[in-house]
Amino acid sequence: MSGRLFLCYNIKNMTHSELQKFIGFLTGSGYDVFAPEKQKDEVVYAKVEDAAKLKLIGEPPLHSFKRFLLPPEEVIFEYKKDRMSEVKKARKQVIFGVNPIDLKAIVLFNHIFEKDPWYQERMKNTLIIGQSLIPAEAEHNLFHIKYEEDVLEHLQFDIFLEVQPAPTRKGRGGGKNYFVYTGSEDGQKILDEYGYKDYEHIQFSGPIKEEGLEPQMVKYRDALKKIYKKEIWEDDLGARCIECGKCTLVCPTCFCFDIKDQPNLVDKGGVRKRAWSACFYNDFSEVGGGHKFLKTTAERIHFWYYHKFVRIPDQLQIMGCVGCGRCAKVCPVGINIFKVLASL
C-alpha cells in the first residue's frame, strides 16, 4: 500500500517566484535559511540573505547538511561548582535544497541520534526542505535513486519540491515549477501559515521498502563478511591511505565524535564539548593503558568500510553509505569508494 495521503485534487504547481516569496516569509518569521550556493568552483551551504536570488542546484554541496544538525564542535553543557546548565535552545533554521541522496542520510542520522537531547533539540527547530534534482554523479554511481512513486515515503523531510519544467512561453525561456509535498506536521503548518494549500502529504513509512532489504546492501555486506581480501586492504588501500580523515569530514553518514572536558580551575567550573572525530585518527581506538584496537592503516580503512556496509546494515537494515561520492572527490590519494566496492 502506498504511504501517500491525498489532501485534494487538481493541485497546482508552485512557481519559482512563489518559492522565493515563501523563503522570504521564512526569513521574516525568524528562521535562518541555508541553501546551496555556487561560490567560485564549489557548491557550499550559505545563509540566504536575499530570497530573490535563491536558486535550486543539483550539484551537492561539498559539505552536507551534517554541520547544521551535528556541529563540528558544540558545548553540550556548562558547569560551575555543583550546578550544571541545561541544554541551550537551538536557533530556528531551514536547510533548503536537500537532494534525495542526502535525505537518505538524514534518515540514518535520525535513527542514530533518536535519544540524543542535543540533536533532538536542534531538529525540533529545523525545517528540512528537500528537492528532486539528482547530482550528476548519481546517474552513474552504485546507489542511483530511481525517482519512483514510493521513494518519498521512505525519506524524512518537512517539505519536498519535485522540480518540473515550466512550459515555455512565446518569446520567453521556460522557468521551473515545483510540485509541493509535505512529510511532517511542521511542514504542513508552515505552509498553512504562509497561505499555500496546494500540497500533497506523504506519510513516512520507514526506511525499508515493502520488497525488503536492498539487494545491493546485502551483496556488499556479505562480500565484506565472508572474505578478507589482503590485496585490497593491505597491498592497495592500506599502502595508499594517509589517514587524513577528509572522507569522514565530508561524509553525510559519518557521525563519530569525541567528548572533551575543559575545566576552569579559577571559577571551579568548565564546559563539556562534543567534537567530530574519525576512525582514521591515530587515537580513535586507543584505550586506557595505551592499547589500540586499530593499529595499522589497513585496519582503519577496513574498519571504515565494515562499519558502513556491515555493522550499520546489521543493526538498522539500511546502508551506511548513500553514494554521494564526496569521499572520492576529496581524497588526496585518489581512493574511489565505487571502485573499491566493485572490486569486492
C-alpha positions as CSV (number, residue, x, y, z in Angstrom):
1,M,0.0,0.0,0.0
2,S,1.3,3.5,-0.9
3,G,2.1,5.8,2.0
4,R,0.6,8.8,0.1
5,L,-2.3,10.7,1.6
6,F,-4.0,12.9,-0.9
7,L,-5.3,16.1,0.5
8,C,-7.1,17.5,-2.5
9,Y,-7.5,17.2,-6.3
10,N,-6.3,19.5,-9.1
11,I,-3.2,20.5,-7.1
12,K,-1.3,23.4,-8.8
13,N,2.4,23.8,-9.1
14,M,4.3,26.4,-7.2
15,T,6.2,28.8,-9.4
16,H,9.8,29.8,-8.7
17,S,8.7,33.4,-7.8
18,E,6.2,31.9,-5.3
19,L,9.0,29.8,-3.9
20,Q,11.2,32.9,-3.4
21,K,8.3,34.6,-1.6
22,F,7.9,31.6,0.7
23,I,11.6,31.7,1.6
24,G,11.2,35.4,2.3
25,F,8.3,34.5,4.6
26,L,10.5,32.0,6.5
27,T,13.3,34.5,7.0
28,G,10.8,37.1,8.1
29,S,9.4,34.5,10.6
30,G,12.8,34.3,12.4
31,Y,14.4,31.3,10.5
32,D,18.0,31.3,9.4
33,V,17.7,29.8,5.9
34,F,20.8,27.9,4.5
35,A,20.8,26.9,0.8
36,P,23.3,25.5,-1.7
37,E,25.2,28.3,-3.5
38,K,27.9,28.3,-6.1
39,Q,31.0,30.1,-4.9
40,K,33.9,30.1,-7.3
41,D,34.2,26.4,-8.4
42,E,32.5,24.9,-5.4
43,V,28.9,24.5,-4.1
44,V,28.5,25.3,-0.4
45,Y,25.7,25.9,2.0
46,A,25.4,29.6,2.6
47,K,22.9,31.7,4.6
48,V,20.2,33.2,2.4
49,E,20.3,37.0,2.7
50,D,18.1,37.8,-0.4
51,A,15.3,35.3,-1.2
52,A,15.1,36.9,-4.7
53,K,18.5,35.4,-5.6
54,L,17.6,31.8,-4.4
55,K,18.2,29.0,-6.9
56,L,18.0,25.2,-6.8
57,I,21.2,23.5,-7.5
58,G,21.5,19.8,-8.5
59,E,25.2,19.5,-7.6
60,P,25.6,18.5,-3.9
61,P,27.4,20.9,-1.6
62,L,30.9,19.8,-0.7
63,H,29.9,19.7,3.0
64,S,26.4,18.3,3.6
65,F,23.6,19.2,6.0
66,K,25.6,17.5,8.8
67,R,27.1,20.5,10.4
68,F,23.7,22.1,10.9
69,L,22.4,19.1,12.9
70,L,25.7,17.8,14.4
71,P,28.1,20.8,14.6
72,P,31.8,20.1,14.2
73,E,32.1,21.3,17.8
74,E,29.4,22.2,20.3
75,V,29.1,22.8,24.1
76,I,26.7,20.2,25.5
77,F,26.7,21.6,29.0
78,E,28.5,24.0,31.3
79,Y,29.1,23.6,35.0
80,K,30.1,25.7,37.9
81,K,30.7,24.2,41.3
82,D,27.8,21.9,41.9
83,R,25.5,23.4,39.2
84,M,25.1,22.2,35.6
85,S,23.4,24.2,32.9
86,E,20.6,22.8,30.8
87,V,20.7,22.2,27.0
88,K,20.6,25.6,25.2
89,K,17.7,26.1,22.9
90,A,18.7,25.9,19.3
91,R,18.0,28.7,16.8
92,K,15.3,28.2,14.2
93,Q,16.8,27.2,10.9
94,V,15.9,25.9,7.4
95,I,18.1,23.5,5.5
96,F,17.0,24.2,1.9
97,G,17.5,22.2,-1.3
98,V,18.5,18.8,0.2
99,N,18.6,16.2,-2.5
100,P,17.2,12.7,-2.1
101,I,20.6,11.2,-1.6
102,D,21.3,13.4,1.5
103,L,17.7,12.9,2.7
104,K,18.6,9.2,3.0
105,A,21.5,10.2,5.2
106,I,19.1,12.2,7.4
107,V,17.0,9.1,7.9
108,L,20.2,7.4,9.2
109,F,21.0,10.3,11.5
110,N,17.5,10.3,12.9
111,H,18.0,6.7,13.9
112,I,21.4,7.1,15.4
113,F,20.5,10.2,17.4
114,E,16.9,9.4,18.3
115,K,17.6,9.7,22.0
116,D,20.3,12.4,21.9
117,P,18.8,15.6,23.5
118,W,21.2,18.0,21.8
119,Y,20.4,16.6,18.3
120,Q,16.7,16.4,19.0
121,E,16.5,20.0,20.3
122,R,18.2,21.1,17.1
123,M,15.8,19.0,14.9
124,K,12.8,20.5,16.7
125,N,13.8,23.9,15.5
126,T,14.9,22.8,12.0
127,L,12.8,22.7,8.8
128,I,14.2,20.4,6.1
129,I,13.2,21.3,2.5
130,G,14.2,18.7,0.0
131,Q,14.2,18.8,-3.8
132,S,14.3,16.3,-6.6
133,L,17.3,17.4,-8.6
134,I,19.7,14.4,-8.5
135,P,23.5,15.1,-8.6
136,A,25.1,14.3,-11.9
137,E,27.4,11.8,-10.3
138,A,24.4,9.8,-9.1
139,E,23.4,9.0,-12.6
140,H,26.4,6.6,-12.8
141,N,27.1,5.6,-9.2
142,L,26.1,2.4,-7.4
143,F,23.2,3.9,-5.4
144,H,21.4,5.9,-8.1
145,I,17.9,6.8,-6.8
146,K,15.3,6.0,-9.4
147,Y,12.5,8.5,-8.9
148,E,9.6,6.2,-8.2
149,E,6.2,6.7,-6.6
150,D,7.3,5.1,-3.3
151,V,10.7,6.9,-2.9
152,L,9.5,9.8,-0.8
153,E,7.6,7.7,1.7
154,H,11.0,6.3,2.8
155,L,12.7,9.7,3.3
156,Q,12.3,12.2,6.1
157,F,11.6,15.8,5.4
158,D,9.2,18.6,6.2
159,I,8.7,19.9,2.6
160,F,9.8,18.4,-0.7
161,L,9.9,20.2,-4.1
162,E,9.6,18.0,-7.2
163,V,11.1,20.1,-9.9
164,Q,9.0,20.3,-13.1
165,P,10.0,22.3,-16.2
166,A,7.5,25.1,-16.7
167,P,6.0,25.3,-20.2
168,T,7.9,27.8,-22.4
169,R,6.1,31.0,-23.4
170,K,6.4,32.6,-26.7
171,G,9.3,34.9,-26.6
172,R,10.4,33.7,-23.2
173,G,12.5,30.9,-21.8
174,G,11.0,28.2,-19.7
175,G,11.4,28.5,-15.9
176,K,10.8,25.9,-13.2
177,N,7.7,24.9,-11.4
178,Y,7.5,22.7,-8.3
179,F,5.0,20.1,-7.1
180,V,5.0,20.5,-3.4
181,Y,4.8,17.6,-0.9
182,T,4.8,17.7,2.9
183,G,6.3,15.0,5.1
184,S,5.5,16.3,8.6
185,E,3.0,18.3,10.6
186,D,5.6,21.1,10.8
187,G,5.8,21.2,7.0
188,Q,2.0,21.4,6.7
189,K,1.8,24.0,9.5
190,I,4.3,26.4,8.0
191,L,2.7,26.2,4.5
192,D,-0.7,26.8,6.0
193,E,0.6,29.8,7.9
194,Y,2.1,31.2,4.7
195,G,-1.3,30.6,3.0
196,Y,-0.2,27.9,0.5
197,K,-2.7,25.0,0.3
198,D,-1.7,23.2,-3.0
199,Y,0.4,20.4,-1.5
200,E,0.2,16.7,-1.1
201,H,1.1,15.0,2.2
202,I,3.2,11.8,2.3
203,Q,3.3,9.7,5.4
204,F,6.8,8.3,6.4
205,S,6.7,4.5,6.1
206,G,10.1,3.7,7.5
207,P,13.4,3.4,5.7
208,I,12.8,-0.2,4.4
209,K,10.7,-0.7,1.3
210,E,7.9,-3.3,1.1
211,E,10.0,-5.5,-1.1
212,G,12.6,-5.8,1.7
213,L,16.3,-5.1,2.1
214,E,18.1,-3.5,-0.8
215,P,19.9,-6.3,-2.9
216,Q,23.0,-4.1,-3.2
217,M,23.2,-3.7,0.5
218,V,23.0,-7.4,1.1
219,K,25.6,-8.0,-1.7
220,Y,28.2,-5.7,-0.2
221,R,27.5,-6.8,3.4
222,D,28.0,-10.4,2.5
223,A,31.2,-9.7,0.4
224,L,32.8,-7.9,3.4
225,K,31.7,-10.5,5.9
226,K,32.7,-13.6,4.1
227,I,36.2,-12.8,2.9
228,Y,39.1,-10.5,3.7
229,K,41.0,-9.6,0.6
230,K,44.6,-8.8,1.6
231,E,45.3,-7.4,-1.8
232,I,42.6,-4.7,-1.4
233,W,43.0,-3.7,2.2
234,E,46.7,-4.1,2.8
235,D,48.5,-4.1,-0.5
236,D,46.5,-1.3,-2.1
237,L,44.3,0.9,0.2
238,G,46.4,0.4,3.3
239,A,49.5,1.5,1.4
240,R,47.9,4.5,-0.2
241,C,45.7,6.0,2.5
242,I,47.4,8.8,4.5
243,E,44.8,8.8,7.3
244,C,43.9,12.4,6.8
245,G,40.2,11.8,7.6
246,K,38.9,14.1,4.9
247,C,36.5,11.5,3.7
248,T,34.8,11.4,7.2
249,L,34.5,15.1,7.4
250,V,32.5,15.4,4.2
251,C,30.6,12.2,4.5
252,P,26.9,12.8,5.4
253,T,26.7,9.5,7.3
254,C,29.9,9.7,9.5
255,F,28.8,10.6,13.0
256,C,31.7,9.6,15.3
257,F,32.6,12.2,17.9
258,D,34.9,12.8,20.9
259,I,33.8,14.2,24.3
260,K,36.2,16.8,25.7
261,D,36.2,18.5,29.1
262,Q,37.7,21.9,29.5
263,P,37.9,22.8,33.3
264,N,38.3,26.3,34.7
265,L,40.1,25.8,38.0
266,V,39.8,29.5,38.9
267,D,36.0,29.5,38.7
268,K,35.6,25.9,39.8
269,G,33.7,25.2,36.6
270,G,34.1,24.4,33.0
271,V,32.5,23.1,29.8
272,R,32.0,19.7,28.2
273,K,32.2,19.7,24.4
274,R,31.4,17.3,21.7
275,A,33.6,17.4,18.6
276,W,33.8,15.4,15.3
277,S,36.3,12.5,15.3
278,A,37.2,9.9,12.7
279,C,38.3,6.2,12.8
280,F,41.3,7.2,10.7
281,Y,42.8,9.3,13.5
282,N,45.7,7.7,15.5
283,D,44.0,8.0,18.9
284,F,40.5,6.9,17.8
285,S,40.7,3.3,19.1
286,E,43.1,3.9,22.0
287,V,42.0,2.9,25.4
288,G,43.5,3.2,28.9
289,G,47.0,1.8,29.1
290,G,47.8,2.8,25.6
291,H,46.3,-0.2,23.8
292,K,44.9,0.4,20.3
293,F,42.4,-1.8,18.6
294,L,43.2,-0.4,15.2
295,K,47.0,-0.4,14.8
296,T,47.6,-0.1,11.1
297,T,46.3,2.0,8.2
298,A,44.8,-1.2,6.6
299,E,42.9,-2.0,9.8
300,R,41.5,1.5,10.0
301,I,40.3,1.8,6.4
302,H,38.8,-1.7,6.6
303,F,37.0,-0.7,9.8
304,W,35.5,2.3,8.0
305,Y,34.1,0.2,5.2
306,Y,33.0,-2.6,7.5
307,H,31.1,0.0,9.6
308,K,29.2,1.4,6.7
309,F,28.5,-1.9,4.8
310,V,28.2,-4.5,7.6
311,R,27.6,-3.1,11.1
312,I,25.0,-0.4,10.2
313,P,23.1,-2.7,7.8
314,D,23.1,-5.4,10.5
315,Q,21.8,-3.0,13.2
316,L,19.4,-0.8,11.2
317,Q,18.8,-2.8,7.9
318,I,19.8,0.3,5.9
319,M,23.0,1.2,4.1
320,G,25.6,3.2,6.0
321,C,26.6,4.9,2.7
322,V,24.3,6.8,0.4
323,G,26.6,7.0,-2.6
324,C,27.1,10.8,-2.7
325,G,30.7,10.4,-3.8
326,R,32.1,13.2,-1.6
327,C,34.8,11.0,-0.1
328,A,36.2,10.2,-3.6
329,K,36.1,13.8,-4.5
330,V,38.3,15.0,-1.6
331,C,40.6,12.0,-1.2
332,P,44.2,13.3,-1.9
333,V,45.4,9.9,-3.0
334,G,42.6,9.0,-5.3
335,I,40.7,6.3,-3.4
336,N,37.3,5.9,-5.0
337,I,34.7,4.1,-2.9
338,F,32.8,2.9,-6.0
339,K,35.9,1.3,-7.5
340,V,36.6,-0.3,-4.1
341,L,33.1,-1.8,-3.8
342,A,33.2,-3.0,-7.4
343,S,36.5,-4.8,-6.6
344,L,34.8,-6.7,-3.8
